Amino acid sequence: MKIEKTGMEHFIAIPDFISLSNMSSGFLSIICAINNNLSLATLFIILAIIFDSCDGWTARKVGRDDIHGFGKNIDSLSDIVSFGVAPAILLYISGMNLNGPEIGLIIVSLFIVICGVLRLTRYNVIADKIDFKGFIGFPIPGIAFILVTYYLSGIYNVYIAMILMVIVGILMISNVKYEKFGNIKVIIFALFLIILMFIKFPVIYNINIAAIILLVMTLYYLISNILINK
């Protein structure tokens, strides 16, 4: 490759700006969590998930020919910020607010990031070399979504959250196959529930019903695919 062909204009495309929006949302989530605004931090993580679900779709629509793998790499690097570091910081700060075990929180938070890096690196290595169109290992946005919905559910317990994050982290780097979810009705229903979750309706005895439903749906996806693989 000639040096004059290494300018950014030869690599970056419209889908990459969506990936950068994903990463920016993850970064803003981290800033909000550090400033103890955890509700806003969860909102930015959800925004990151939405952006992440759009970059691949946009790339297909514009017919991008990513011969150098620039889009794949920028997507993965953005994902580790939004779905590795951001939920790790959210878990740590939420636990410290609830007087959780600091060393335990540090270890589990670091574990989330490590599993995220391992999962995304493996994905980049095997993406074009296997005949399975789904995910090998639990998709990394899922761990962020589980933590966000659990935190907003009204039944959040930092010790359970730590255990849950360890289990999901292990499943991210496992060899369990997860089918891609493309049911448009389920996606629309989930988006509707996300809106209800953040406006906190309905809330019964301080329990966010929409968050509970979303959490159960995601845990069902997590567990059902394990059973299918048996």
GISUL-V44282 format. One record per backbone hydrogen bond with DSSP energy under -0.5 kcal/mol. NH is the residue of the N-H (numbers start at 0). CO is the residue of the C=O. E is the energy in kcal/mol with one decimal. If there is no record, write none. Layout:
NH;CO;E
NH;CO;E
This chain:
4;1;-2.0
5;2;-1.6
9;6;-2.2
10;7;-1.9
11;7;-2.6
15;12;-1.2
16;12;-0.9
16;13;-1.1
17;13;-1.0
18;14;-1.9
19;15;-2.3
20;16;-1.5
21;17;-1.9
22;18;-2.4
23;19;-2.7
24;20;-2.1
25;21;-2.1
26;22;-2.5
27;23;-2.5
28;24;-2.0
29;25;-1.9
30;26;-2.2
31;27;-2.4
32;28;-2.5
33;29;-2.6
34;30;-1.7
35;32;-1.9
36;31;-3.2
37;35;-0.9
40;36;-1.7
41;37;-2.2
42;38;-1.5
43;39;-2.0
44;40;-1.5
45;41;-2.0
46;42;-2.3
47;43;-2.1
48;44;-2.0
49;45;-2.2
50;46;-2.6
51;47;-2.5
52;48;-1.8
53;49;-0.6
53;50;-1.1
54;50;-1.3
55;51;-0.7
57;53;-2.6
58;54;-2.2
59;55;-2.0
60;56;-2.1
61;57;-2.3
62;59;-0.6
63;58;-2.4
65;63;-0.8
66;64;-1.8
68;65;-1.1
72;68;-2.0
73;69;-2.6
74;70;-2.1
75;71;-1.9
76;72;-2.6
77;73;-1.9
78;74;-2.3
79;75;-1.9
80;76;-1.0
81;77;-2.3
82;78;-3.3
83;79;-0.7
84;79;-2.7
85;80;-2.3
87;83;-1.3
88;84;-2.6
89;85;-2.4
90;86;-2.8
91;87;-2.2
92;88;-2.9
93;89;-2.4
94;90;-2.2
95;91;-2.2
96;92;-2.1
97;93;-1.0
98;95;-1.4
99;94;-3.6
101;99;-0.6
104;100;-2.7
105;101;-2.4
106;102;-2.5
107;103;-2.6
108;104;-2.5
109;105;-2.5
110;106;-2.2
111;107;-2.1
112;108;-1.6
113;109;-2.7
114;110;-2.7
115;111;-2.1
116;112;-2.5
117;113;-2.5
118;114;-2.7
119;115;-2.4
120;116;-2.3
121;117;-2.4
122;118;-2.2
123;119;-2.1
124;120;-1.5
125;121;-2.5
126;122;-2.1
128;125;-2.2
129;125;-0.8
134;177;-3.6
136;134;-0.7
136;175;-3.7
137;170;-1.9
141;138;-1.5
142;138;-0.5
142;139;-0.8
143;139;-1.0
144;140;-2.3
145;141;-2.6
146;142;-1.9
147;143;-2.5
148;144;-2.5
149;145;-2.2
150;146;-2.7
151;147;-2.3
152;148;-0.6
152;149;-0.7
153;150;-0.6
160;156;-2.6
161;157;-2.1
162;158;-2.0
163;159;-2.9
164;160;-2.5
165;161;-1.9
166;162;-2.2
167;163;-2.7
168;164;-2.4
169;165;-2.2
170;166;-2.0
171;167;-1.8
172;168;-1.2
173;170;-0.6
177;134;-3.2
181;179;-0.7
183;181;-0.8
186;182;-2.2
187;183;-2.4
188;184;-2.3
189;185;-2.5
190;186;-2.4
191;187;-2.2
192;188;-2.2
193;189;-2.3
194;190;-1.9
195;191;-2.0
196;192;-2.6
197;193;-1.8
198;194;-1.7
199;195;-0.5
200;195;-2.3
203;206;-2.1
206;203;-1.6
207;152;-2.6
207;205;-0.6
208;201;-1.9
208;206;-1.0
211;207;-2.1
212;208;-2.5
213;209;-2.3
214;210;-2.5
215;211;-2.6
216;212;-2.4
217;213;-2.2
218;214;-2.6
219;215;-2.3
220;216;-1.9
221;217;-2.3
222;218;-2.6
223;219;-3.2
224;220;-1.2
225;221;-0.5
225;222;-0.6
226;222;-1.8
227;223;-2.2
228;224;-1.6
229;225;-0.5
229;226;-0.8
